[in-house]
Amino acid sequence: MNLRILILKFIMRLPDRFKIWMSGGEPVTIGGRRLNANFQLLAYQAAKSPPMSSLPADVARAGSAAGLAMLAAPDATDIAWRNDTILSRGSHQIPVRIYTPEHPDAELPVMVYFHFGGGVIGDLETSHAFCQILARQIGCPVVSVDYRLAPEHKFPAGLEDAIDAYEWCIKNAESLGARPGHAAVGGDSMGGNLSAVIAQDMRRQEKPVPDLQLLIYPATDLTAEFPSRTLYGETYPLSSDTMDWFMQQYVPDGDFDRSQVLLSPGLEPRLAGLPNAIIATAGFDPLVDDGAAYAEKLKDAGVPVTFKCYDELAHAFTAFTNVVPAAKDACVEIADLVREELHKIK
């Protein structure tokens, strides 16, 4: 562990009043929500860096990876993991990371997980800590998918990889130590978008649908201007400006109709019969209204939904478990909710 990480971890253990003093002197309060002091300090420091939208995608990707590496939790000792690849429909190899708990429950499905990043940044390391939490708390194998990213691979390349990985997991669930022919899907932000799309697309094609969909601060409507996009438009680590930049890389204007349900699953008019959903949002996030709106649409269609909003947390909190204790608590709670739901339906 290098000196910068040690200093950061020491500062994050200070009382909240010191962290607030170091980051402007007053608590950040927006829309009746008060930002977690650790996130406030991280946001204050991050404001000194150039915005992601001012950088080439590859530079932004490398910078994000380096920053998140400082926040990464150490490997768990009770979760085994290995890297592997899956052959896609286009005959290219999709990197995956497979996590196995010490005592897996063979009656549970495999969880297929997709990381955040707007379809532009992120990789297997982005969700590494959270996937270990999922595997431990749920007791099932977890397959994290390194789908292709824009602008090198624009929509629908990443979605195709996500679907191919899901269908591979369905076929190989038993060899992974899970219930044969069964899988759940999960993801945060763009990963939540991909998960929601897969749940809908499998039903449309009359293929095996996921046992459960876990959607964490999901982007489900790429056309809507929810109030939170303005209210929380300048928050860290996701701003409205960054969201727009992501979308210009992932699906440039004029390339595709962003209202189509493969991009905006929240606009699918037929939601009845979709898998049970767990939807979690962060209070300080331009996407907080999006996740809440999709939860209500699913409920109105008769889909069982468990909804949680973590008011004091910010977007991407699944990657901050080592420096924001409240983020770790939220991640453990979410994983426990998944375990409880899967045990109800297994």
C-alpha positions in Angstrom: 0.0 0.0 0.0 1.6 3.3 -1.1 1.9 6.5 1.0 -1.0 8.3 -0.8 -3.4 5.5 -0.1 -2.3 5.4 3.6 -2.8 9.2 3.9 -6.2 9.0 2.3 -7.4 6.2 4.5 -6.2 8.1 7.6 -8.0 11.3 6.5 -11.2 9.3 5.9 -11.1 8.0 9.5 -11.2 11.6 10.9 -14.4 12.9 12.4 -16.9 14.3 9.9 -16.4 17.9 11.1 -12.7 17.8 10.1 -13.5 16.4 6.6 -16.2 19.0 6.1 -13.8 21.7 7.2 -11.2 20.4 4.7 -13.7 20.5 1.9 -15.3 24.0 2.1 -16.3 24.3 5.7 -20.1 23.7 5.3 -22.0 20.4 4.7 -23.2 20.0 1.1 -27.0 19.9 1.1 -29.1 19.7 -2.1 -32.8 18.9 -2.4 -33.1 18.2 1.3 -30.3 15.6 1.2 -27.0 16.0 3.0 -23.9 14.5 1.3 -21.8 12.0 3.2 -18.7 13.8 4.5 -16.3 11.3 3.0 -17.9 11.8 -0.4 -17.8 15.6 0.1 -14.1 15.5 0.7 -13.5 13.3 -2.4 -15.6 15.6 -4.5 -13.7 18.7 -3.2 -10.4 17.1 -4.3 -11.7 15.8 -7.6 -12.9 19.3 -8.5 -9.2 20.3 -9.0 -8.9 17.9 -12.0 -10.1 18.6 -15.5 -13.6 17.4 -16.3 -13.9 14.0 -18.0 -15.6 15.5 -21.0 -12.5 17.5 -21.8 -10.4 14.4 -22.2 -10.0 11.7 -25.0 -11.9 8.6 -24.0 -8.7 6.5 -23.5 -7.2 9.1 -21.3 -10.4 9.4 -19.2 -10.5 5.6 -19.0 -7.0 5.4 -17.7 -7.4 8.2 -15.3 -10.6 6.8 -13.9 -9.0 3.4 -13.4 -6.0 4.9 -11.6 -8.3 6.9 -9.3 -10.5 4.0 -8.5 -7.5 1.8 -7.8 -6.7 4.1 -4.8 -10.2 3.5 -3.4 -10.2 -0.3 -4.0 -10.7 -2.6 -1.1 -8.2 -5.4 -0.5 -9.1 -8.9 -1.9 -11.3 -10.9 0.4 -9.7 -14.1 1.7 -12.9 -16.1 1.6 -13.7 -15.6 -2.1 -11.9 -17.4 -4.9 -11.7 -15.7 -8.3 -10.2 -16.3 -11.7 -10.1 -14.6 -15.1 -11.5 -16.3 -18.1 -13.0 -15.5 -21.5 -16.2 -16.2 -23.3 -16.5 -16.5 -27.1 -19.0 -13.9 -28.4 -21.3 -14.1 -31.5 -18.6 -12.1 -33.4 -16.0 -14.7 -32.5 -14.1 -12.3 -30.2 -13.2 -13.1 -26.6 -15.1 -11.4 -23.9 -13.1 -11.1 -20.7 -14.9 -12.2 -17.5 -14.0 -12.7 -13.9 -15.6 -15.6 -12.0 -16.1 -15.4 -8.2 -16.8 -18.4 -6.1 -17.7 -18.2 -2.4 -16.3 -20.8 0.1 -19.7 -22.5 0.5 -21.8 -21.8 -2.6 -25.5 -22.7 -2.6 -26.0 -24.9 -5.7 -29.8 -24.1 -5.6 -29.1 -20.4 -6.4 -28.6 -19.0 -9.8 -25.3 -17.5 -11.1 -25.2 -13.7 -10.8 -24.0 -12.1 -14.1 -22.7 -8.6 -13.3 -22.0 -5.6 -15.5 -19.9 -2.6 -14.2 -20.7 1.1 -14.5 -19.0 3.6 -16.8 -21.5 5.0 -19.3 -20.4 2.5 -21.8 -17.1 4.3 -22.1 -15.0 3.6 -18.9 -14.8 0.8 -16.4 -13.4 -2.7 -16.4 -13.3 -5.8 -14.3 -11.4 -3.9 -11.6 -14.2 -1.4 -11.3 -16.6 -3.9 -9.8 -14.1 -6.2 -8.2 -14.7 -5.3 -4.6 -18.5 -5.3 -5.0 -18.6 -8.6 -6.8 -16.7 -10.2 -3.9 -19.4 -8.7 -1.6 -22.1 -10.2 -3.8 -20.5 -13.6 -3.8 -20.0 -13.7 -0.1 -23.4 -12.3 1.0 -25.5 -14.2 -1.5 -23.6 -17.4 -1.6 -23.7 -17.8 -5.3 -21.0 -17.6 -8.1 -20.7 -14.2 -9.7 -19.5 -13.6 -13.3 -18.3 -10.1 -13.9 -18.3 -9.1 -17.6 -15.8 -6.8 -19.3 -18.1 -5.8 -22.2 -16.7 -3.7 -25.1 -16.6 0.0 -24.7 -17.2 3.1 -26.8 -16.1 5.0 -28.7 -14.0 2.2 -30.1 -17.0 -0.1 -30.0 -20.3 1.9 -30.1 -23.8 0.6 -29.3 -24.8 -2.2 -29.7 -21.4 -3.9 -29.3 -21.4 -3.7 -25.5 -25.0 -4.9 -25.3 -24.3 -7.8 -27.6 -21.4 -8.9 -25.3 -23.7 -8.6 -22.3 -26.3 -10.7 -23.8 -23.8 -13.3 -25.0 -22.3 -13.5 -21.5 -25.7 -13.9 -19.9 -26.6 -16.7 -22.3 -23.2 -18.4 -21.7 -23.9 -18.3 -18.0 -27.3 -19.9 -18.4 -25.7 -22.7 -20.4 -22.8 -23.2 -18.0 -24.5 -22.4 -14.7 -24.1 -26.0 -13.3 -20.4 -26.1 -14.1 -20.0 -22.8 -12.3 -21.6 -24.3 -9.2 -25.1 -22.7 -9.6 -28.6 -24.0 -10.3 -28.6 -25.5 -13.8 -30.1 -23.2 -16.5 -30.6 -20.3 -14.1 -29.0 -16.8 -13.9 -29.7 -13.4 -12.3 -28.5 -10.2 -13.8 -27.1 -7.1 -12.1 -25.2 -4.0 -12.7 -24.8 -0.3 -11.8 -25.4 2.7 -14.0 -24.8 1.5 -17.6 -24.5 -2.0 -16.1 -28.0 -1.5 -14.7 -29.2 -0.4 -18.2 -27.7 -3.6 -19.7 -29.4 -5.7 -17.0 -32.8 -4.2 -17.6 -32.4 -4.6 -21.4 -31.5 -8.3 -21.0 -34.5 -9.0 -18.8 -36.8 -7.5 -21.4 -35.1 -8.9 -24.4 -35.0 -12.5 -23.1 -38.8 -12.2 -22.5 -39.4 -10.8 -26.0 -37.4 -13.6 -27.6 -39.0 -16.3 -25.3 -35.6 -17.3 -24.0 -34.8 -18.0 -20.3 -35.4 -14.8 -18.4 -33.2 -13.9 -15.4 -34.4 -15.1 -12.0 -33.8 -11.6 -10.7 -32.7 -8.1 -11.9 -30.5 -6.0 -9.7 -30.4 -2.5 -10.9 -28.2 0.0 -9.0 -28.6 3.7 -10.0 -29.6 2.5 -13.5 -29.9 4.6 -16.6 -33.2 3.4 -18.1 -34.4 6.4 -20.2 -31.8 8.1 -22.3 -34.4 10.6 -23.6 -35.9 12.0 -20.4 -34.9 15.2 -18.6 -35.7 14.2 -15.1 -35.5 17.0 -12.5 -32.5 15.3 -10.8 -30.4 15.8 -13.9 -30.5 19.5 -13.1 -30.7 19.4 -9.3 -27.7 17.1 -9.0 -26.2 18.0 -12.3 -22.9 19.2 -10.8 -22.3 16.3 -8.4 -19.3 14.0 -8.1 -18.4 11.6 -9.6 -21.2 11.9 -12.2 -22.4 15.2 -13.6 -24.9 15.9 -16.3 -22.0 17.1 -18.5 -20.3 13.7 -18.1 -23.5 11.9 -18.8 -23.9 13.8 -22.1 -20.3 13.0 -23.0 -20.8 9.3 -22.3 -23.8 9.2 -24.6 -22.0 11.0 -27.4 -19.4 8.2 -27.3 -21.8 5.3 -26.8 -24.5 6.3 -29.2 -23.7 9.6 -31.1 -26.6 11.8 -32.2 -28.2 10.5 -35.3 -26.7 7.0 -35.1 -29.6 5.4 -33.3 -33.0 6.5 -31.9 -32.3 6.7 -28.2 -35.9 6.1 -27.4 -35.7 2.5 -28.7 -36.0 0.0 -25.8 -32.6 -1.6 -26.4 -31.2 1.8 -25.3 -34.0 3.1 -23.0 -35.6 0.1 -21.3 -37.7 2.4 -19.2 -39.7 3.2 -22.3 -40.8 -0.4 -22.9 -44.6 -0.3 -22.6 -45.0 -4.0 -21.7 -43.4 -4.6 -18.4 -45.7 -7.2 -16.9 -44.1 -10.5 -16.3 -40.6 -9.3 -16.0 -38.4 -10.7 -13.2 -38.5 -9.5 -9.7 -36.3 -6.4 -9.3 -34.2 -4.8 -6.6 -33.5 -1.2 -7.5 -31.1 1.0 -5.5 -30.3 4.6 -6.1 -27.9 7.2 -4.7 -29.3 10.6 -3.5 -26.5 12.7 -5.0 -26.9 11.5 -8.5 -28.4 12.9 -11.7 -29.9 9.4 -12.2 -31.8 9.2 -8.9 -35.1 10.1 -10.5 -34.5 7.7 -13.4 -34.2 4.7 -11.1 -37.2 5.7 -9.0 -39.3 6.2 -12.1 -38.5 2.7 -13.4 -39.2 1.2 -10.1 -42.7 2.8 -10.2 -43.3 1.6 -13.7 -42.4 -2.0 -12.8 -44.7 -1.8 -9.7 -47.5 -0.5 -11.8 -47.1 -3.4 -14.1 -47.3 -5.9 -11.2 -43.6 -6.7 -11.0 -42.4 -7.2 -7.4 -39.9 -4.5 -6.7 -37.7 -3.7 -3.7 -36.6 -0.1 -3.9 -33.9 1.7 -1.8 -32.5 5.2 -2.1 -29.3 5.8 -0.2 -29.8 9.6 0.3 -26.3 10.5 1.6 -24.4 8.6 -1.1 -23.3 9.5 -4.6 -23.2 7.8 -7.9 -20.8 4.8 -8.3 -20.8 4.1 -4.5 -20.2 0.4 -5.2 -16.5 1.3 -6.0 -16.0 3.4 -2.8 -16.4 0.6 -0.2 -12.8 1.0 1.1 -13.0 4.7 1.9 -16.7 5.4 2.5 -18.0 3.1 5.2 -21.6 4.0 4.4 -21.0 2.8 0.9 -19.8 -0.5 2.1 -22.8 -0.8 4.4 -25.1 -0.1 1.5 -23.4 -2.7 -0.7 -23.7 -5.4 1.9 -27.4 -4.5 2.5 -28.1 -4.7 -1.3 -26.4 -8.1 -1.5 -28.4 -9.3 1.5 -31.6 -8.1 -0.2 -30.6 -10.2 -3.3 -29.9 -13.2 -1.2 -33.3 -12.9 0.5 -35.1 -12.5 -2.7 -33.4 -15.4 -4.4 -34.2 -17.7 -1.5 -37.9 -16.7 -1.8 -38.0 -17.8 -5.5 -35.6 -20.7 -5.7 
